[in-house]
């Protein structure tokens, strides 16, 4: 079970977007990276194709998982993730407050 999943609210720990938060759009486990909405935005020069027009587009680049942390559901500050077995399910728990991350 992964600690960071698509749809999670995360806080950026390092880099040009330090302190900002966003939602995980995609996780790339093989590369230990994630794409976060509005974070690590880069400009790409795009050649024209049948589906897309030419020009400079902005898009989110992947960021390493070590540079992001889950936002605590209670106060929104960065927290580490632990696991707890509730009934017959394994759920993610915020280490900071002990609150379950999985709705």
PDB file as gemmi writes it, atoms N, CA and C in Angstrom:
CRYST1    1.000    1.000    1.000  90.00  90.00  90.00 P 1                      
ATOM      1  N   UNK A   1       0.846  -1.189   0.000  1.00  0.00           N  
ATOM      2  CA  UNK A   1       0.000   0.000   0.000  1.00  0.00           C  
ATOM      3  C   UNK A   1       0.889   1.248   0.000  1.00  0.00           C  
ATOM      4  N   UNK A   2       0.564   2.179  -0.887  1.00  0.00           N  
ATOM      5  CA  UNK A   2       1.367   3.391  -1.007  1.00  0.00           C  
ATOM      6  C   UNK A   2       0.962   4.433   0.028  1.00  0.00           C  
ATOM      7  N   UNK A   3       1.933   5.234   0.441  1.00  0.00           N  
ATOM      8  CA  UNK A   3       1.655   6.278   1.424  1.00  0.00           C  
ATOM      9  C   UNK A   3       1.012   7.496   0.778  1.00  0.00           C  
ATOM     10  N   UNK A   4       1.383   7.792  -0.473  1.00  0.00           N  
ATOM     11  CA  UNK A   4       0.805   8.931  -1.187  1.00  0.00           C  
ATOM     12  C   UNK A   4       0.075   8.396  -2.399  1.00  0.00           C  
ATOM     13  N   UNK A   5      -1.191   8.802  -2.549  1.00  0.00           N  
ATOM     14  CA  UNK A   5      -2.024   8.315  -3.642  1.00  0.00           C  
ATOM     15  C   UNK A   5      -2.654   9.464  -4.407  1.00  0.00           C  
ATOM     16  N   UNK A   6      -3.175   9.156  -5.577  1.00  0.00           N  
ATOM     17  CA  UNK A   6      -3.892  10.130  -6.397  1.00  0.00           C  
ATOM     18  C   UNK A   6      -5.068  10.698  -5.594  1.00  0.00           C  
ATOM     19  N   UNK A   7      -5.229  12.028  -5.642  1.00  0.00           N  
ATOM     20  CA  UNK A   7      -6.329  12.678  -4.937  1.00  0.00           C  
ATOM     21  C   UNK A   7      -5.979  13.188  -3.558  1.00  0.00           C  
ATOM     22  N   UNK A   8      -4.803  12.821  -3.032  1.00  0.00           N  
ATOM     23  CA  UNK A   8      -4.387  13.285  -1.701  1.00  0.00           C  
ATOM     24  C   UNK A   8      -4.015  14.761  -1.723  1.00  0.00           C  
ATOM     25  N   UNK A   9      -4.272  15.448  -0.614  1.00  0.00           N  
ATOM     26  CA  UNK A   9      -3.801  16.824  -0.424  1.00  0.00           C  
ATOM     27  C   UNK A   9      -2.398  16.729   0.179  1.00  0.00           C  
ATOM     28  N   UNK A  10      -1.426  17.367  -0.485  1.00  0.00           N  
ATOM     29  CA  UNK A  10      -0.039  17.301  -0.022  1.00  0.00           C  
ATOM     30  C   UNK A  10       0.551  18.692   0.147  1.00  0.00           C  
ATOM     31  N   UNK A  11       1.621  18.770   0.970  1.00  0.00           N  
ATOM     32  CA  UNK A  11       2.367  20.003   1.206  1.00  0.00           C  
ATOM     33  C   UNK A  11       3.766  19.799   0.651  1.00  0.00           C  
ATOM     34  N   UNK A  12       4.299  20.826  -0.029  1.00  0.00           N  
ATOM     35  CA  UNK A  12       5.641  20.744  -0.607  1.00  0.00           C  
ATOM     36  C   UNK A  12       6.663  21.135   0.461  1.00  0.00           C  
ATOM     37  N   UNK A  13       7.689  20.284   0.653  1.00  0.00           N  
ATOM     38  CA  UNK A  13       8.668  20.494   1.716  1.00  0.00           C  
ATOM     39  C   UNK A  13       9.900  21.266   1.249  1.00  0.00           C  
ATOM     40  N   UNK A  14      10.303  21.105  -0.018  1.00  0.00           N  
ATOM     41  CA  UNK A  14      11.515  21.760  -0.504  1.00  0.00           C  
ATOM     42  C   UNK A  14      11.314  22.269  -1.923  1.00  0.00           C  
ATOM     43  N   UNK A  15      12.226  23.132  -2.358  1.00  0.00           N  
ATOM     44  CA  UNK A  15      12.204  23.612  -3.733  1.00  0.00           C  
ATOM     45  C   UNK A  15      11.519  24.951  -3.873  1.00  0.00           C  
ATOM     46  N   UNK A  16      11.285  25.354  -5.122  1.00  0.00           N  
ATOM     47  CA  UNK A  16      10.740  26.684  -5.400  1.00  0.00           C  
ATOM     48  C   UNK A  16       9.311  26.864  -4.916  1.00  0.00           C  
ATOM     49  N   UNK A  17       8.592  25.759  -4.714  1.00  0.00           N  
ATOM     50  CA  UNK A  17       7.203  25.829  -4.257  1.00  0.00           C  
ATOM     51  C   UNK A  17       7.050  25.447  -2.783  1.00  0.00           C  
ATOM     52  N   UNK A  18       8.127  25.550  -2.001  1.00  0.00           N  
ATOM     53  CA  UNK A  18       8.118  25.150  -0.591  1.00  0.00           C  
ATOM     54  C   UNK A  18       6.990  25.844   0.177  1.00  0.00           C  
ATOM     55  N   UNK A  19       6.254  25.045   0.950  1.00  0.00           N  
ATOM     56  CA  UNK A  19       5.177  25.584   1.772  1.00  0.00           C  
ATOM     57  C   UNK A  19       3.818  25.579   1.090  1.00  0.00           C  
ATOM     58  N   UNK A  20       3.793  25.471  -0.237  1.00  0.00           N  
ATOM     59  CA  UNK A  20       2.522  25.462  -0.969  1.00  0.00           C  
ATOM     60  C   UNK A  20       1.903  24.068  -0.893  1.00  0.00           C  
ATOM     61  N   UNK A  21       0.622  23.998  -1.167  1.00  0.00           N  
ATOM     62  CA  UNK A  21      -0.038  22.701  -1.135  1.00  0.00           C  
ATOM     63  C   UNK A  21      -0.872  22.512  -2.393  1.00  0.00           C  
ATOM     64  N   UNK A  22      -1.195  21.270  -2.685  1.00  0.00           N  
ATOM     65  CA  UNK A  22      -1.974  20.951  -3.875  1.00  0.00           C  
ATOM     66  C   UNK A  22      -2.456  19.519  -3.825  1.00  0.00           C  
ATOM     67  N   UNK A  23      -3.181  19.144  -4.866  1.00  0.00           N  
ATOM     68  CA  UNK A  23      -3.742  17.805  -4.963  1.00  0.00           C  
ATOM     69  C   UNK A  23      -2.907  16.956  -5.906  1.00  0.00           C  
ATOM     70  N   UNK A  24      -2.665  15.710  -5.527  1.00  0.00           N  
ATOM     71  CA  UNK A  24      -1.892  14.789  -6.361  1.00  0.00           C  
ATOM     72  C   UNK A  24      -2.750  14.368  -7.549  1.00  0.00           C  
ATOM     73  N   UNK A  25      -2.239  14.629  -8.761  1.00  0.00           N  
ATOM     74  CA  UNK A  25      -2.950  14.252  -9.985  1.00  0.00           C  
ATOM     75  C   UNK A  25      -2.563  12.858 -10.451  1.00  0.00           C  
ATOM     76  N   UNK A  26      -1.278  12.500 -10.239  1.00  0.00           N  
ATOM     77  CA  UNK A  26      -0.776  11.211 -10.718  1.00  0.00           C  
ATOM     78  C   UNK A  26       0.435  10.824  -9.884  1.00  0.00           C  
ATOM     79  N   UNK A  27       0.573   9.531  -9.604  1.00  0.00           N  
ATOM     80  CA  UNK A  27       1.748   9.009  -8.906  1.00  0.00           C  
ATOM     81  C   UNK A  27       2.474   8.074  -9.856  1.00  0.00           C  
ATOM     82  N   UNK A  28       3.813   8.218  -9.924  1.00  0.00           N  
ATOM     83  CA  UNK A  28       4.636   7.364 -10.789  1.00  0.00           C  
ATOM     84  C   UNK A  28       5.544   6.538  -9.864  1.00  0.00           C  
ATOM     85  N   UNK A  29       5.058   5.373  -9.395  1.00  0.00           N  
ATOM     86  CA  UNK A  29       5.800   4.610  -8.382  1.00  0.00           C  
ATOM     87  C   UNK A  29       7.168   4.118  -8.843  1.00  0.00           C  
ATOM     88  N   UNK A  30       7.316   3.775 -10.125  1.00  0.00           N  
ATOM     89  CA  UNK A  30       8.603   3.262 -10.611  1.00  0.00           C  
ATOM     90  C   UNK A  30       9.706   4.304 -10.490  1.00  0.00           C  
ATOM     91  N   UNK A  31       9.340   5.590 -10.621  1.00  0.00           N  
ATOM     92  CA  UNK A  31      10.325   6.668 -10.548  1.00  0.00           C  
ATOM     93  C   UNK A  31      10.284   7.393  -9.208  1.00  0.00           C  
ATOM     94  N   UNK A  32       9.431   6.955  -8.275  1.00  0.00           N  
ATOM     95  CA  UNK A  32       9.229   7.626  -6.976  1.00  0.00           C  
ATOM     96  C   UNK A  32       8.882   9.102  -7.148  1.00  0.00           C  
ATOM     97  N   UNK A  33       7.981   9.391  -8.071  1.00  0.00           N  
ATOM     98  CA  UNK A  33       7.594  10.776  -8.343  1.00  0.00           C  
ATOM     99  C   UNK A  33       6.086  10.922  -8.375  1.00  0.00           C  
ATOM    100  N   UNK A  34       5.635  12.182  -8.231  1.00  0.00           N  
ATOM    101  CA  UNK A  34       4.205  12.482  -8.305  1.00  0.00           C  
ATOM    102  C   UNK A  34       4.015  13.800  -9.026  1.00  0.00           C  
ATOM    103  N   UNK A  35       2.862  13.962  -9.660  1.00  0.00           N  
ATOM    104  CA  UNK A  35       2.500  15.217 -10.301  1.00  0.00           C  
ATOM    105  C   UNK A  35       1.425  15.854  -9.439  1.00  0.00           C  
ATOM    106  N   UNK A  36       1.684  17.114  -9.000  1.00  0.00           N  
ATOM    107  CA  UNK A  36       0.783  17.823  -8.100  1.00  0.00           C  
ATOM    108  C   UNK A  36       0.210  19.040  -8.822  1.00  0.00           C  
ATOM    109  N   UNK A  37      -1.104  19.242  -8.715  1.00  0.00           N  
ATOM    110  CA  UNK A  37      -1.789  20.350  -9.398  1.00  0.00           C  
ATOM    111  C   UNK A  37      -1.224  21.700  -8.943  1.00  0.00           C  
ATOM    112  N   UNK A  38      -0.741  22.502  -9.919  1.00  0.00           N  
ATOM    113  CA  UNK A  38      -0.262  23.857  -9.648  1.00  0.00           C  
ATOM    114  C   UNK A  38       1.133  23.944  -9.059  1.00  0.00           C  
ATOM    115  N   UNK A  39       1.827  22.819  -8.930  1.00  0.00           N  
ATOM    116  CA  UNK A  39       3.157  22.788  -8.310  1.00  0.00           C  
ATOM    117  C   UNK A  39       4.188  22.354  -9.349  1.00  0.00           C  
ATOM    118  N   UNK A  40       5.387  22.952  -9.300  1.00  0.00           N  
ATOM    119  CA  UNK A  40       6.491  22.635 -10.206  1.00  0.00           C  
ATOM    120  C   UNK A  40       6.055  22.832 -11.667  1.00  0.00           C  
ATOM    121  N   UNK A  41       5.466  23.993 -11.940  1.00  0.00           N  
ATOM    122  CA  UNK A  41       4.952  24.306 -13.267  1.00  0.00           C  
ATOM    123  C   UNK A  41       6.101  24.731 -14.175  1.00  0.00           C  
ATOM    124  N   UNK A  42       6.169  24.127 -15.361  1.00  0.00           N  
ATOM    125  CA  UNK A  42       7.218  24.442 -16.333  1.00  0.00           C  
ATOM    126  C   UNK A  42       6.576  24.851 -17.649  1.00  0.00           C  
ATOM    127  N   UNK A  43       7.327  25.613 -18.457  1.00  0.00           N  
ATOM    128  CA  UNK A  43       6.841  26.023 -19.773  1.00  0.00           C  
ATOM    129  C   UNK A  43       7.465  25.108 -20.819  1.00  0.00           C  
ATOM    130  N   UNK A  44       6.631  24.628 -21.744  1.00  0.00           N  
ATOM    131  CA  UNK A  44       7.102  23.743 -22.808  1.00  0.00           C  
ATOM    132  C   UNK A  44       6.792  24.379 -24.145  1.00  0.00           C  
ATOM    133  N   UNK A  45       7.768  24.349 -25.051  1.00  0.00           N  
ATOM    134  CA  UNK A  45       7.530  24.801 -26.417  1.00  0.00           C  
ATOM    135  C   UNK A  45       6.940  23.618 -27.166  1.00  0.00           C  
ATOM    136  N   UNK A  46       5.697  23.778 -27.622  1.00  0.00           N  
ATOM    137  CA  UNK A  46       4.957  22.670 -28.220  1.00  0.00           C  
ATOM    138  C   UNK A  46       4.890  22.826 -29.735  1.00  0.00           C  
ATOM    139  N   UNK A  47       5.283  21.784 -30.448  1.00  0.00           N  
ATOM    140  CA  UNK A  47       5.148  21.770 -31.904  1.00  0.00           C  
ATOM    141  C   UNK A  47       3.696  21.446 -32.246  1.00  0.00           C  
ATOM    142  N   UNK A  48       3.221  21.986 -33.343  1.00  0.00           N  
ATOM    143  CA  UNK A  48       1.841  21.755 -33.727  1.00  0.00           C  
ATOM    144  C   UNK A  48       1.630  20.313 -34.166  1.00  0.00           C  
ATOM    145  N   UNK A  49       0.500  19.759 -33.729  1.00  0.00           N  
ATOM    146  CA  UNK A  49       0.119  18.418 -34.152  1.00  0.00           C  
ATOM    147  C   UNK A  49      -1.360  18.441 -34.525  1.00  0.00           C  
ATOM    148  N   UNK A  50      -1.874  17.290 -34.901  1.00  0.00           N  
ATOM    149  CA  UNK A  50      -3.279  17.218 -35.311  1.00  0.00           C  
ATOM    150  C   UNK A  50      -4.219  17.579 -34.159  1.00  0.00           C  
ATOM    151  N   UNK A  51      -3.809  17.247 -32.934  1.00  0.00           N  
ATOM    152  CA  UNK A  51      -4.691  17.475 -31.789  1.00  0.00           C  
ATOM    153  C   UNK A  51      -4.356  18.745 -31.013  1.00  0.00           C  
ATOM    154  N   UNK A  52      -3.121  19.238 -31.129  1.00  0.00           N  
ATOM    155  CA  UNK A  52      -2.718  20.384 -30.315  1.00  0.00           C  
ATOM    156  C   UNK A  52      -2.093  21.483 -31.164  1.00  0.00           C  
ATOM    157  N   UNK A  53      -2.359  22.721 -30.758  1.00  0.00           N  
ATOM    158  CA  UNK A  53      -1.831  23.864 -31.480  1.00  0.00           C  
ATOM    159  C   UNK A  53      -0.413  24.171 -31.009  1.00  0.00           C  
ATOM    160  N   UNK A  54       0.361  24.839 -31.860  1.00  0.00           N  
ATOM    161  CA  UNK A  54       1.740  25.195 -31.511  1.00  0.00           C  
ATOM    162  C   UNK A  54       1.739  26.349 -30.517  1.00  0.00           C  
ATOM    163  N   UNK A  55       2.821  26.478 -29.760  1.00  0.00           N  
ATOM    164  CA  UNK A  55       2.960  27.583 -28.820  1.00  0.00           C  
ATOM    165  C   UNK A  55       3.627  27.125 -27.545  1.00  0.00           C  
ATOM    166  N   UNK A  56       3.677  28.039 -26.580  1.00  0.00           N  
ATOM    167  CA  UNK A  56       4.287  27.738 -25.291  1.00  0.00           C  
ATOM    168  C   UNK A  56       3.164  27.370 -24.329  1.00  0.00           C  
ATOM    169  N   UNK A  57       3.222  26.143 -23.810  1.00  0.00           N  
ATOM    170  CA  UNK A  57       2.204  25.705 -22.859  1.00  0.00           C  
ATOM    171  C   UNK A  57       2.834  25.523 -21.483  1.00  0.00           C  
ATOM    172  N   UNK A  58       2.030  25.679 -20.437  1.00  0.00           N  
ATOM    173  CA  UNK A  58       2.517  25.433 -19.082  1.00  0.00           C  
ATOM    174  C   UNK A  58       1.892  24.149 -18.576  1.00  0.00           C  
ATOM    175  N   UNK A  59       2.720  23.323 -17.922  1.00  0.00           N  
ATOM    176  CA  UNK A  59       2.212  22.076 -17.364  1.00  0.00           C  
ATOM    177  C   UNK A  59       3.010  21.711 -16.128  1.00  0.00           C  
ATOM    178  N   UNK A  60       2.441  20.831 -15.313  1.00  0.00           N  
ATOM    179  CA  UNK A  60       3.104  20.407 -14.084  1.00  0.00           C  
ATOM    180  C   UNK A  60       4.134  19.324 -14.397  1.00  0.00           C  
ATOM    181  N   UNK A  61       5.326  19.475 -13.842  1.00  0.00           N  
ATOM    182  CA  UNK A  61       6.365  18.461 -13.984  1.00  0.00           C  
ATOM    183  C   UNK A  61       6.355  17.583 -12.728  1.00  0.00           C  
ATOM    184  N   UNK A  62       6.815  16.333 -12.836  1.00  0.00           N  
ATOM    185  CA  UNK A  62       6.837  15.453 -11.660  1.00  0.00           C  
ATOM    186  C   UNK A  62       7.784  15.969 -10.577  1.00  0.00           C  
ATOM    187  N   UNK A  63       7.437  15.713  -9.326  1.00  0.00           N  
ATOM    188  CA  UNK A  63       8.260  16.089  -8.171  1.00  0.00           C  
ATOM    189  C   UNK A  63       8.526  14.823  -7.367  1.00  0.00           C  
ATOM    190  N   UNK A  64       9.713  14.711  -6.783  1.00  0.00           N  
ATOM    191  CA  UNK A  64      10.087  13.491  -6.059  1.00  0.00           C  
ATOM    192  C   UNK A  64       9.251  13.339  -4.792  1.00  0.00           C  
ATOM    193  N   UNK A  65       8.883  12.100  -4.478  1.00  0.00           N  
ATOM    194  CA  UNK A  65       8.024  11.832  -3.323  1.00  0.00           C  
ATOM    195  C   UNK A  65       8.657  12.262  -2.001  1.00  0.00           C  
ATOM    196  N   UNK A  66       9.998  12.302  -1.938  1.00  0.00           N  
ATOM    197  CA  UNK A  66      10.655  12.710  -0.695  1.00  0.00           C  
ATOM    198  C   UNK A  66      10.473  14.197  -0.421  1.00  0.00           C  
ATOM    199  N   UNK A  67      10.068  14.955  -1.439  1.00  0.00           N  
ATOM    200  CA  UNK A  67       9.908  16.398  -1.280  1.00  0.00           C  
ATOM    201  C   UNK A  67       8.468  16.814  -0.994  1.00  0.00           C  
ATOM    202  N   UNK A  68       7.574  15.847  -0.831  1.00  0.00           N  
ATOM    203  CA  UNK A  68       6.194  16.177  -0.496  1.00  0.00           C  
ATOM    204  C   UNK A  68       5.751  15.368   0.711  1.00  0.00           C  
ATOM    205  N   UNK A  69       4.785  15.908   1.460  1.00  0.00           N  
ATOM    206  CA  UNK A  69       4.230  15.212   2.620  1.00  0.00           C  
ATOM    207  C   UNK A  69       2.725  15.386   2.612  1.00  0.00           C  
ATOM    208  N   UNK A  70       2.036  14.390   3.109  1.00  0.00           N  
ATOM    209  CA  UNK A  70       0.567  14.459   3.207  1.00  0.00           C  
ATOM    210  C   UNK A  70       0.193  15.587   4.164  1.00  0.00           C  
ATOM    211  N   UNK A  71      -0.868  16.333   3.811  1.00  0.00           N  
ATOM    212  CA  UNK A  71      -1.382  17.374   4.695  1.00  0.00           C  
ATOM    213  C   UNK A  71      -2.286  16.715   5.733  1.00  0.00           C  
ATOM    214  N   UNK A  72      -2.053  17.041   7.010  1.00  0.00           N  
ATOM    215  CA  UNK A  72      -2.865  16.492   8.102  1.00  0.00           C  
ATOM    216  C   UNK A  72      -4.322  16.908   7.911  1.00  0.00           C  
ATOM    217  N   UNK A  73      -5.268  15.949   7.947  1.00  0.00           N  
ATOM    218  CA  UNK A  73      -6.679  16.308   7.748  1.00  0.00           C  
ATOM    219  C   UNK A  73      -7.202  17.291   8.802  1.00  0.00           C  
ATOM    220  N   UNK A  74      -6.585  17.319   9.984  1.00  0.00           N  
ATOM    221  CA  UNK A  74      -7.044  18.181  11.074  1.00  0.00           C  
ATOM    222  C   UNK A  74      -6.648  19.643  10.872  1.00  0.00           C  
ATOM    223  N   UNK A  75      -5.335  19.891  10.598  1.00  0.00           N  
ATOM    224  CA  UNK A  75      -4.871  21.285  10.525  1.00  0.00           C  
ATOM    225  C   UNK A  75      -4.143  21.655   9.232  1.00  0.00           C  
ATOM    226  N   UNK A  76      -3.969  20.711   8.306  1.00  0.00           N  
ATOM    227  CA  UNK A  76      -3.357  21.028   7.015  1.00  0.00           C  
ATOM    228  C   UNK A  76      -1.848  21.114   7.020  1.00  0.00           C  
ATOM    229  N   UNK A  77      -1.198  20.844   8.144  1.00  0.00           N  
ATOM    230  CA  UNK A  77       0.264  20.886   8.221  1.00  0.00           C  
ATOM    231  C   UNK A  77       0.820  19.536   7.765  1.00  0.00           C  
ATOM    232  N   UNK A  78       2.104  19.514   7.337  1.00  0.00           N  
ATOM    233  CA  UNK A  78       2.677  18.257   6.843  1.00  0.00           C  
ATOM    234  C   UNK A  78       2.763  17.188   7.936  1.00  0.00           C  
ATOM    235  N   UNK A  79       2.491  15.962   7.561  1.00  0.00           N  
ATOM    236  CA  UNK A  79       2.570  14.850   8.503  1.00  0.00           C  
ATOM    237  C   UNK A  79       3.118  13.616   7.810  1.00  0.00           C  
ATOM    238  N   UNK A  80       3.650  12.701   8.609  1.00  0.00           N  
ATOM    239  CA  UNK A  80       4.058  11.411   8.080  1.00  0.00           C  
ATOM    240  C   UNK A  80       2.864  10.473   8.111  1.00  0.00           C  
ATOM    241  N   UNK A  81       2.995   9.346   7.430  1.00  0.00           N  
ATOM    242  CA  UNK A  81       1.871   8.418   7.299  1.00  0.00           C  
ATOM    243  C   UNK A  81       2.199   7.108   7.984  1.00  0.00           C  
ATOM    244  N   UNK A  82       1.253   6.636   8.787  1.00  0.00           N  
ATOM    245  CA  UNK A  82       1.359   5.326   9.401  1.00  0.00           C  
ATOM    246  C   UNK A  82       0.190   4.475   8.938  1.00  0.00           C  
ATOM    247  N   UNK A  83       0.197   3.210   9.318  1.00  0.00           N  
ATOM    248  CA  UNK A  83      -0.882   2.308   8.932  1.00  0.00           C  
ATOM    249  C   UNK A  83      -1.481   1.664  10.167  1.00  0.00           C  
ATOM    250  N   UNK A  84      -2.792   1.454  10.121  1.00  0.00           N  
ATOM    251  CA  UNK A  84      -3.497   0.825  11.227  1.00  0.00           C  
ATOM    252  C   UNK A  84      -4.533  -0.113  10.632  1.00  0.00           C  
ATOM    253  N   UNK A  85      -4.732  -1.268  11.279  1.00  0.00           N  
ATOM    254  CA  UNK A  85      -5.744  -2.207  10.822  1.00  0.00           C  
ATOM    255  C   UNK A  85      -7.025  -1.936  11.594  1.00  0.00           C  
ATOM    256  N   UNK A  86      -8.079  -1.529  10.872  1.00  0.00           N  
ATOM    257  CA  UNK A  86      -9.383  -1.278  11.489  1.00  0.00           C  
ATOM    258  C   UNK A  86     -10.359  -2.312  10.934  1.00  0.00           C  
ATOM    259  N   UNK A  87     -10.782  -3.224  11.798  1.00  0.00           N  
ATOM    260  CA  UNK A  87     -11.641  -4.325  11.345  1.00  0.00           C  
ATOM    261  C   UNK A  87     -10.824  -5.256  10.476  1.00  0.00           C  
ATOM    262  N   UNK A  88     -11.179  -5.347   9.189  1.00  0.00           N  
ATOM    263  CA  UNK A  88     -10.405  -6.171   8.268  1.00  0.00           C  
ATOM    264  C   UNK A  88      -9.715  -5.334   7.213  1.00  0.00           C  
ATOM    265  N   UNK A  89      -9.715  -3.996   7.397  1.00  0.00           N  
ATOM    266  CA  UNK A  89      -9.093  -3.103   6.423  1.00  0.00           C  
ATOM    267  C   UNK A  89      -7.860  -2.432   6.998  1.00  0.00           C  
ATOM    268  N   UNK A  90      -6.867  -2.244   6.125  1.00  0.00           N  
ATOM    269  CA  UNK A  90      -5.652  -1.508   6.482  1.00  0.00           C  
ATOM    270  C   UNK A  90      -5.842  -0.070   6.020  1.00  0.00           C  
ATOM    271  N   UNK A  91      -5.771   0.891   6.939  1.00  0.00           N  
ATOM    272  CA  UNK A  91      -6.007   2.293   6.585  1.00  0.00           C  
ATOM    273  C   UNK A  91      -4.785   3.146   6.917  1.00  0.00           C  
ATOM    274  N   UNK A  92      -4.657   4.250   6.175  1.00  0.00           N  
ATOM    275  CA  UNK A  92      -3.568   5.187   6.418  1.00  0.00           C  
ATOM    276  C   UNK A  92      -3.969   6.144   7.534  1.00  0.00           C  
ATOM    277  N   UNK A  93      -3.012   6.443   8.411  1.00  0.00           N  
ATOM    278  CA  UNK A  93      -3.271   7.300   9.559  1.00  0.00           C  
ATOM    279  C   UNK A  93      -2.202   8.391   9.613  1.00  0.00           C  
ATOM    280  N   UNK A  94      -2.617   9.637   9.922  1.00  0.00           N  
ATOM    281  CA  UNK A  94      -1.674  10.742  10.079  1.00  0.00           C  
ATOM    282  C   UNK A  94      -0.938  10.567  11.402  1.00  0.00           C  
ATOM    283  N   UNK A  95       0.396  10.576  11.370  1.00  0.00           N  
ATOM    284  CA  UNK A  95       1.190  10.400  12.581  1.00  0.00           C  
ATOM    285  C   UNK A  95       1.031  11.597  13.515  1.00  0.00           C  
ATOM    286  N   UNK A  96       0.818  12.783  12.953  1.00  0.00           N  
ATOM    287  CA  UNK A  96       0.741  14.024  13.728  1.00  0.00           C  
ATOM    288  C   UNK A  96      -0.478  14.056  14.655  1.00  0.00           C  
ATOM    289  N   UNK A  97      -1.656  13.662  14.127  1.00  0.00           N  
ATOM    290  CA  UNK A  97      -2.882  13.778  14.908  1.00  0.00           C  
ATOM    291  C   UNK A  97      -3.558  12.430  15.186  1.00  0.00           C  
ATOM    292  N   UNK A  98      -3.161  11.393  14.472  1.00  0.00           N  
ATOM    293  CA  UNK A  98      -3.777  10.083  14.656  1.00  0.00           C  
ATOM    294  C   UNK A  98      -5.083   9.908  13.894  1.00  0.00           C  
ATOM    295  N   UNK A  99      -5.442  10.915  13.065  1.00  0.00           N  
ATOM    296  CA  UNK A  99      -6.687  10.873  12.306  1.00  0.00           C  
ATOM    297  C   UNK A  99      -6.491  10.014  11.053  1.00  0.00           C  
ATOM    298  N   UNK A 100      -7.530   9.272  10.688  1.00  0.00           N  
ATOM    299  CA  UNK A 100      -7.482   8.444   9.477  1.00  0.00           C  
ATOM    300  C   UNK A 100      -7.489   9.332   8.232  1.00  0.00           C  
ATOM    301  N   UNK A 101      -6.619   9.029   7.276  1.00  0.00           N  
ATOM    302  CA  UNK A 101      -6.525   9.797   6.034  1.00  0.00           C  
ATOM    303  C   UNK A 101      -7.542   9.276   5.024  1.00  0.00           C  
ATOM    304  N   UNK A 102      -7.750   7.967   5.019  1.00  0.00           N  
ATOM    305  CA  UNK A 102      -8.716   7.359   4.085  1.00  0.00           C  
ATOM    306  C   UNK A 102     -10.136   7.631   4.595  1.00  0.00           C  
ATOM    307  N   UNK A 103     -10.916   8.383   3.784  1.00  0.00           N  
ATOM    308  CA  UNK A 103     -12.272   8.786   4.141  1.00  0.00           C  
ATOM    309  C   UNK A 103     -13.067   7.697   4.683  1.00  0.00           C  
TER     310      UNK A 103                                                      
END                                                                             
